[in-house]
Amino acid sequence: AVVASRLSEIDKWNVLLLEAGGEETEISDVPLLAGYLQLSKLDWKYKTEPQGDACL
């Protein structure tokens, strides 16, 4: 929402903000507890794949 707010300050631009998901839990506010969100309804089950040409 902050990024959309800043972008909308430019008069020539139209900004559309889309949000997904339901209400967050208190656990989602604490980074240390992020592991408890795995396999819950807040987990979107994204998977990563190794990239041979990535910089890390």
C-alpha positions in Angstrom: 0.0 0.0 0.0 2.9 2.4 0.7 4.4 1.8 -2.8 1.0 2.4 -4.4 0.5 5.5 -2.4 3.9 6.9 -3.5 3.3 6.0 -7.1 -0.1 7.7 -7.1 1.6 11.0 -6.2 2.6 11.2 -9.9 -0.4 12.9 -11.6 0.2 11.3 -15.0 0.1 7.7 -13.6 -2.9 5.6 -12.7 -2.2 3.0 -10.0 -4.2 -0.2 -9.4 -3.4 -2.1 -6.1 -4.4 -5.8 -5.9 -4.2 -7.6 -2.6 -4.7 -11.3 -2.1 -5.4 -13.5 0.9 -7.4 -13.3 4.0 -6.7 -11.9 7.4 -3.2 -12.3 8.8 -2.5 -14.0 12.2 -0.3 -12.6 14.9 2.3 -15.2 14.0 2.8 -13.6 10.5 4.0 -10.4 12.2 7.0 -12.1 13.9 9.7 -13.2 11.4 11.1 -15.8 13.8 7.8 -17.7 13.7 7.5 -17.8 9.9 8.2 -21.6 10.0 4.9 -22.2 11.7 3.1 -20.8 8.7 4.4 -23.5 6.4 1.6 -25.8 5.1 -1.0 -23.5 6.6 -3.7 -21.6 4.7 -1.3 -18.6 4.6 1.4 -20.6 2.8 1.0 -20.2 -1.0 3.3 -23.2 -1.5 5.7 -21.5 -3.9 8.7 -23.5 -4.9 12.1 -22.3 -5.9 14.4 -23.8 -8.5 18.2 -23.4 -8.6 19.6 -21.0 -11.2 23.1 -21.8 -12.5 23.6 -18.2 -13.8 22.4 -16.4 -10.6 24.8 -14.1 -8.8 24.5 -15.9 -5.4 
